[in-house]
Amino acid sequence: MSPRPLVGPRLQRVLALVPYVLTHPHVTVSELAARFEVSERELERELELLPMCGLPPYTADRLIDVAVVDGEVTIRLAEYFERPLRLTPAEGLALLAAGRALLAVPGSDPDGPLAHALDKLEGALGARGRLAVDVGGGGDHLERLTAAAADHERVEIDYYSFARDEMTTRRVDPWRVFHAFGAWYLAAWCHAVDDERLFRVDRVRAVRPTGERFDPPLHDGELPELVYSARPEDPRVTVVLGPAAAWVVESVPHEAAEQLPDGGWRVVLAVSEPAWLERLLLALGDDAVVEAPPDLRDLAAGAAARLRSRYGAG
Amino acid sequence: MPDRLERLVNLTATLLDTRRPITLDEITSRIEPGYPDDKIARRRQFERDKETLRELGIPISVETADGFGSEQAYRIHARDYYLPDLGLSDAELAALHVAITAVRLEGDDARDALRKLGGVTGEGAEAAVTELPVTPALTQLFEAVSAHRPVEFRYRGERRSLHPYGVVLRWGHWYVVGHDLVRDAPRAFRVDRIEGDPELGPPASFTPPPGTDPRDFVRDDPLAYGEDQPLDARVLVDAPRAPWVVEQLGAESVVDRRADGSVVVTMPVVNRAAFRTWVLTLLDHAEVLAPPELRADMVEWLDTLAAAQSHA
């Protein structure tokens, strides 16, 4: 048996449902159940409750009148519920943020129903132009890849692997295009490695058709997990960070972190690609020292010497 | 529990319908299903009911009863309760439904909002496109923005005081932007770095200057954000990274395209540290050509690092 619903959500539903029926007499039970996302059984339970509600002294002329005739619902004597309850700040924010985010996705219609709905919503919330969502940064190929995913079109891409600092060409089956943590990603089956891979869309340099289609995998509509997971074989590197480099603990996935008395940190990073660690250490300079393993202690010095050679005698 | 739900509906109806505030005695003697007879139990039950209504956002106003001096009385003002008619068409409702299914947020607030606006209609999105982090602090800040309430909060160990003009999501982070009253200057703060709960001042305390766009307060690019003496840098980028850099900086930044596919780009530098970090991300594929002081900066940085060999 499913747990009993809490009183709060049921009250919330009643207070939204009654105004809808008052302004839409003869709405059908099935439509009402669909709109308010309840089973017809649950809906009937709420409709049975209402005739017992009303105003003191709860005489017939003061009780809510509910009529269900031929599957059509009509409510009378509930004028005090003629409008729904105002949106809470959390509700207004959630709806507006979701709408603004979708409208900001390249390819959305800036003058379509969503834009008009948001305009009305912002007006009612007193928040016209006060909330902005930026989901840019998709580069030149976002719309092309989104279309390829929608059409189940196999494509060939030129891709810059930032971690390895190298350019590659591969055939992929684009499954999903999505935005997370300020960047666009492509989840795809990569034929080069015969495995599922995530690609940063802004690092895709070219998209070419292959003329082939693929069968999309079943998915539940949820976003792919983006949580970084280290592979067991990745080397673990212990880095001591100065206080000025404390931001690394916030922004870089790590396996362990220990704060030091001077405000710095000792972190353990799983490093799959040396180029990634080189960049981090080059940018941090004096604020980072590799403690272990011993053979990586001079990684930054070696990389600095290599880059320095481009500059001749200085 | 069915009794309690019935009573909560009746309590809401009565407080909405009354034209004057009514006392606890009046409420408990009239409303059915009834409250306990015991005075203390009755008060406790009423407080619980009031709390449940408030949790749903039902605005119960506590006032003084007519002619009773200090006795508390209660009502719900129509202007606080009723959602104005937004006049949404079914197509617009369906578009909002697509939005809340394509954009995932924690909790049910977006769905609850949609039910109040006329329910869920249309198909919804097939799959999520993104998810947004929405926190209680962000909700409070958004309320402050909508109601023109000043806010105070702790940020990086300092007390900040702000007239908030908007909230902006950029690079995956929410910012609250506005006029910083201590610095007397426009500022943007990352919401997830605000320490503790923001404190809100009274509504209608300020008017945002007309034409302000919250987006203008959040700088796009750390390279464009700094106080260093402005310089124009020229950077040579090797062929393999050239397209990436040109896309990032725009074609107008290219001052020379060489036969080997490499490019020379120019960019304004107001933050030398951010510039250096940017050049270093290109590893072996970039070289600072000019001006001499930025080239010397880079050489010095690399020399210091190269000299820091361990002595193991």
HADDOCK unambig.tbl for C-alpha pairs under 7 A between the chains (distance, minus, plus):
assign (segid A and resid 7 and name CA) (segid B and resid 5 and name CA) 6.03 0.50 0.50
assign (segid A and resid 8 and name CA) (segid B and resid 52 and name CA) 6.62 0.50 0.50
assign (segid A and resid 11 and name CA) (segid B and resid 5 and name CA) 6.60 0.50 0.50
assign (segid A and resid 11 and name CA) (segid B and resid 9 and name CA) 6.98 0.50 0.50
assign (segid A and resid 12 and name CA) (segid B and resid 56 and name CA) 6.98 0.50 0.50
assign (segid A and resid 16 and name CA) (segid B and resid 115 and name CA) 6.26 0.50 0.50
assign (segid A and resid 16 and name CA) (segid B and resid 116 and name CA) 5.09 0.50 0.50
assign (segid A and resid 20 and name CA) (segid B and resid 118 and name CA) 6.39 0.50 0.50
assign (segid A and resid 35 and name CA) (segid B and resid 119 and name CA) 4.58 0.50 0.50
assign (segid A and resid 35 and name CA) (segid B and resid 120 and name CA) 4.45 0.50 0.50
assign (segid A and resid 35 and name CA) (segid B and resid 121 and name CA) 5.96 0.50 0.50
assign (segid A and resid 36 and name CA) (segid B and resid 115 and name CA) 6.26 0.50 0.50
assign (segid A and resid 36 and name CA) (segid B and resid 119 and name CA) 5.49 0.50 0.50
assign (segid A and resid 36 and name CA) (segid B and resid 120 and name CA) 6.36 0.50 0.50
assign (segid A and resid 53 and name CA) (segid B and resid 6 and name CA) 6.21 0.50 0.50
assign (segid A and resid 53 and name CA) (segid B and resid 9 and name CA) 6.69 0.50 0.50
assign (segid A and resid 53 and name CA) (segid B and resid 10 and name CA) 5.74 0.50 0.50
assign (segid A and resid 54 and name CA) (segid B and resid 10 and name CA) 5.66 0.50 0.50
assign (segid A and resid 54 and name CA) (segid B and resid 13 and name CA) 6.65 0.50 0.50
assign (segid A and resid 55 and name CA) (segid B and resid 10 and name CA) 6.43 0.50 0.50
assign (segid A and resid 55 and name CA) (segid B and resid 13 and name CA) 6.59 0.50 0.50
assign (segid A and resid 55 and name CA) (segid B and resid 14 and name CA) 5.88 0.50 0.50
assign (segid A and resid 56 and name CA) (segid B and resid 30 and name CA) 6.01 0.50 0.50
assign (segid A and resid 56 and name CA) (segid B and resid 31 and name CA) 6.34 0.50 0.50
assign (segid A and resid 57 and name CA) (segid B and resid 30 and name CA) 6.98 0.50 0.50
assign (segid A and resid 80 and name CA) (segid B and resid 13 and name CA) 6.41 0.50 0.50
assign (segid A and resid 80 and name CA) (segid B and resid 16 and name CA) 6.44 0.50 0.50
assign (segid A and resid 80 and name CA) (segid B and resid 17 and name CA) 6.10 0.50 0.50
assign (segid A and resid 83 and name CA) (segid B and resid 82 and name CA) 5.40 0.50 0.50
assign (segid A and resid 83 and name CA) (segid B and resid 83 and name CA) 6.08 0.50 0.50
assign (segid A and resid 84 and name CA) (segid B and resid 82 and name CA) 5.87 0.50 0.50
assign (segid A and resid 84 and name CA) (segid B and resid 83 and name CA) 5.60 0.50 0.50
assign (segid A and resid 84 and name CA) (segid B and resid 116 and name CA) 5.78 0.50 0.50
assign (segid A and resid 85 and name CA) (segid B and resid 81 and name CA) 5.29 0.50 0.50
assign (segid A and resid 85 and name CA) (segid B and resid 82 and name CA) 5.15 0.50 0.50
assign (segid A and resid 85 and name CA) (segid B and resid 83 and name CA) 5.40 0.50 0.50
assign (segid A and resid 86 and name CA) (segid B and resid 81 and name CA) 5.71 0.50 0.50
assign (segid A and resid 86 and name CA) (segid B and resid 82 and name CA) 5.57 0.50 0.50
assign (segid A and resid 86 and name CA) (segid B and resid 83 and name CA) 4.16 0.50 0.50
assign (segid A and resid 87 and name CA) (segid B and resid 113 and name CA) 6.10 0.50 0.50
assign (segid A and resid 88 and name CA) (segid B and resid 57 and name CA) 5.81 0.50 0.50
assign (segid A and resid 89 and name CA) (segid B and resid 139 and name CA) 6.14 0.50 0.50
assign (segid A and resid 89 and name CA) (segid B and resid 143 and name CA) 5.76 0.50 0.50
assign (segid A and resid 90 and name CA) (segid B and resid 109 and name CA) 6.30 0.50 0.50
assign (segid A and resid 90 and name CA) (segid B and resid 139 and name CA) 5.40 0.50 0.50
assign (segid A and resid 91 and name CA) (segid B and resid 109 and name CA) 4.56 0.50 0.50
assign (segid A and resid 91 and name CA) (segid B and resid 110 and name CA) 5.43 0.50 0.50
assign (segid A and resid 91 and name CA) (segid B and resid 112 and name CA) 6.81 0.50 0.50
assign (segid A and resid 91 and name CA) (segid B and resid 113 and name CA) 5.20 0.50 0.50
assign (segid A and resid 92 and name CA) (segid B and resid 113 and name CA) 6.77 0.50 0.50
assign (segid A and resid 93 and name CA) (segid B and resid 139 and name CA) 6.62 0.50 0.50
assign (segid A and resid 93 and name CA) (segid B and resid 142 and name CA) 6.92 0.50 0.50
assign (segid A and resid 94 and name CA) (segid B and resid 109 and name CA) 6.09 0.50 0.50
assign (segid A and resid 94 and name CA) (segid B and resid 110 and name CA) 4.94 0.50 0.50
assign (segid A and resid 95 and name CA) (segid B and resid 100 and name CA) 6.84 0.50 0.50
assign (segid A and resid 95 and name CA) (segid B and resid 110 and name CA) 4.69 0.50 0.50
assign (segid A and resid 95 and name CA) (segid B and resid 113 and name CA) 6.73 0.50 0.50
assign (segid A and resid 98 and name CA) (segid B and resid 99 and name CA) 5.64 0.50 0.50
assign (segid A and resid 98 and name CA) (segid B and resid 100 and name CA) 5.55 0.50 0.50
assign (segid A and resid 98 and name CA) (segid B and resid 103 and name CA) 5.33 0.50 0.50
assign (segid A and resid 99 and name CA) (segid B and resid 96 and name CA) 6.37 0.50 0.50
assign (segid A and resid 99 and name CA) (segid B and resid 99 and name CA) 5.11 0.50 0.50
assign (segid A and resid 99 and name CA) (segid B and resid 100 and name CA) 6.99 0.50 0.50
assign (segid A and resid 102 and name CA) (segid B and resid 99 and name CA) 5.84 0.50 0.50
assign (segid A and resid 102 and name CA) (segid B and resid 103 and name CA) 6.78 0.50 0.50
assign (segid A and resid 113 and name CA) (segid B and resid 91 and name CA) 6.19 0.50 0.50
assign (segid A and resid 113 and name CA) (segid B and resid 92 and name CA) 4.72 0.50 0.50
assign (segid A and resid 113 and name CA) (segid B and resid 95 and name CA) 6.14 0.50 0.50
assign (segid A and resid 114 and name CA) (segid B and resid 92 and name CA) 5.79 0.50 0.50
assign (segid A and resid 114 and name CA) (segid B and resid 95 and name CA) 5.04 0.50 0.50
assign (segid A and resid 114 and name CA) (segid B and resid 96 and name CA) 6.22 0.50 0.50
assign (segid A and resid 117 and name CA) (segid B and resid 88 and name CA) 6.46 0.50 0.50
assign (segid A and resid 117 and name CA) (segid B and resid 92 and name CA) 5.29 0.50 0.50
assign (segid A and resid 120 and name CA) (segid B and resid 86 and name CA) 5.98 0.50 0.50
assign (segid A and resid 121 and name CA) (segid B and resid 86 and name CA) 6.85 0.50 0.50
assign (segid A and resid 125 and name CA) (segid B and resid 146 and name CA) 6.63 0.50 0.50
assign (segid A and resid 126 and name CA) (segid B and resid 146 and name CA) 5.31 0.50 0.50
assign (segid A and resid 127 and name CA) (segid B and resid 146 and name CA) 5.03 0.50 0.50
assign (segid A and resid 129 and name CA) (segid B and resid 213 and name CA) 6.99 0.50 0.50
assign (segid A and resid 130 and name CA) (segid B and resid 165 and name CA) 6.53 0.50 0.50
assign (segid A and resid 130 and name CA) (segid B and resid 166 and name CA) 4.41 0.50 0.50
assign (segid A and resid 130 and name CA) (segid B and resid 167 and name CA) 6.42 0.50 0.50
assign (segid A and resid 130 and name CA) (segid B and resid 214 and name CA) 6.42 0.50 0.50
assign (segid A and resid 131 and name CA) (segid B and resid 166 and name CA) 5.62 0.50 0.50
assign (segid A and resid 131 and name CA) (segid B and resid 167 and name CA) 5.01 0.50 0.50
assign (segid A and resid 131 and name CA) (segid B and resid 168 and name CA) 5.78 0.50 0.50
assign (segid A and resid 132 and name CA) (segid B and resid 167 and name CA) 6.46 0.50 0.50
assign (segid A and resid 132 and name CA) (segid B and resid 168 and name CA) 4.67 0.50 0.50
assign (segid A and resid 132 and name CA) (segid B and resid 169 and name CA) 6.31 0.50 0.50
assign (segid A and resid 132 and name CA) (segid B and resid 215 and name CA) 6.64 0.50 0.50
assign (segid A and resid 133 and name CA) (segid B and resid 168 and name CA) 5.64 0.50 0.50
assign (segid A and resid 133 and name CA) (segid B and resid 169 and name CA) 4.60 0.50 0.50
assign (segid A and resid 133 and name CA) (segid B and resid 170 and name CA) 6.49 0.50 0.50
assign (segid A and resid 134 and name CA) (segid B and resid 169 and name CA) 5.72 0.50 0.50
assign (segid A and resid 134 and name CA) (segid B and resid 170 and name CA) 5.08 0.50 0.50
assign (segid A and resid 177 and name CA) (segid B and resid 129 and name CA) 6.96 0.50 0.50
assign (segid A and resid 178 and name CA) (segid B and resid 129 and name CA) 4.64 0.50 0.50
assign (segid A and resid 178 and name CA) (segid B and resid 130 and name CA) 5.60 0.50 0.50
assign (segid A and resid 179 and name CA) (segid B and resid 129 and name CA) 6.21 0.50 0.50
assign (segid A and resid 179 and name CA) (segid B and resid 130 and name CA) 4.85 0.50 0.50
assign (segid A and resid 180 and name CA) (segid B and resid 130 and name CA) 5.98 0.50 0.50
assign (segid A and resid 180 and name CA) (segid B and resid 131 and name CA) 6.83 0.50 0.50
assign (segid A and resid 180 and name CA) (segid B and resid 172 and name CA) 6.78 0.50 0.50
assign (segid A and resid 181 and name CA) (segid B and resid 171 and name CA) 6.36 0.50 0.50
assign (segid A and resid 181 and name CA) (segid B and resid 172 and name CA) 4.15 0.50 0.50
assign (segid A and resid 182 and name CA) (segid B and resid 170 and name CA) 6.59 0.50 0.50
assign (segid A and resid 182 and name CA) (segid B and resid 171 and name CA) 3.73 0.50 0.50
assign (segid A and resid 182 and name CA) (segid B and resid 172 and name CA) 3.87 0.50 0.50
assign (segid A and resid 221 and name CA) (segid B and resid 126 and name CA) 6.31 0.50 0.50
assign (segid A and resid 221 and name CA) (segid B and resid 127 and name CA) 3.99 0.50 0.50
assign (segid A and resid 221 and name CA) (segid B and resid 128 and name CA) 5.77 0.50 0.50
assign (segid A and resid 222 and name CA) (segid B and resid 127 and name CA) 6.40 0.50 0.50
assign (segid A and resid 222 and name CA) (segid B and resid 128 and name CA) 5.75 0.50 0.50
assign (segid A and resid 223 and name CA) (segid B and resid 128 and name CA) 5.93 0.50 0.50
assign (segid A and resid 279 and name CA) (segid B and resid 280 and name CA) 6.46 0.50 0.50
assign (segid A and resid 279 and name CA) (segid B and resid 281 and name CA) 5.55 0.50 0.50
assign (segid A and resid 279 and name CA) (segid B and resid 283 and name CA) 6.97 0.50 0.50
assign (segid A and resid 282 and name CA) (segid B and resid 280 and name CA) 6.73 0.50 0.50
assign (segid A and resid 283 and name CA) (segid B and resid 277 and name CA) 5.15 0.50 0.50
assign (segid A and resid 283 and name CA) (segid B and resid 280 and name CA) 6.64 0.50 0.50
assign (segid A and resid 285 and name CA) (segid B and resid 305 and name CA) 6.25 0.50 0.50
assign (segid A and resid 297 and name CA) (segid B and resid 310 and name CA) 6.59 0.50 0.50
assign (segid A and resid 298 and name CA) (segid B and resid 309 and name CA) 5.86 0.50 0.50
assign (segid A and resid 298 and name CA) (segid B and resid 310 and name CA) 6.37 0.50 0.50
assign (segid A and resid 300 and name CA) (segid B and resid 305 and name CA) 6.82 0.50 0.50
assign (segid A and resid 301 and name CA) (segid B and resid 305 and name CA) 5.30 0.50 0.50
assign (segid A and resid 301 and name CA) (segid B and resid 306 and name CA) 3.96 0.50 0.50
assign (segid A and resid 301 and name CA) (segid B and resid 307 and name CA) 6.69 0.50 0.50
assign (segid A and resid 301 and name CA) (segid B and resid 308 and name CA) 6.19 0.50 0.50
assign (segid A and resid 301 and name CA) (segid B and resid 309 and name CA) 5.95 0.50 0.50
assign (segid A and resid 302 and name CA) (segid B and resid 306 and name CA) 6.37 0.50 0.50
assign (segid A and resid 304 and name CA) (segid B and resid 302 and name CA) 4.97 0.50 0.50
assign (segid A and resid 304 and name CA) (segid B and resid 305 and name CA) 6.02 0.50 0.50
assign (segid A and resid 304 and name CA) (segid B and resid 306 and name CA) 5.16 0.50 0.50
assign (segid A and resid 305 and name CA) (segid B and resid 302 and name CA) 6.80 0.50 0.50
assign (segid A and resid 305 and name CA) (segid B and resid 306 and name CA) 5.19 0.50 0.50
assign (segid A and resid 307 and name CA) (segid B and resid 283 and name CA) 6.94 0.50 0.50
assign (segid A and resid 307 and name CA) (segid B and resid 284 and name CA) 5.57 0.50 0.50
assign (segid A and resid 308 and name CA) (segid B and resid 299 and name CA) 6.46 0.50 0.50
assign (segid A and resid 308 and name CA) (segid B and resid 302 and name CA) 5.95 0.50 0.50
assign (segid A and resid 314 and name CA) (segid B and resid 299 and name CA) 6.46 0.50 0.50
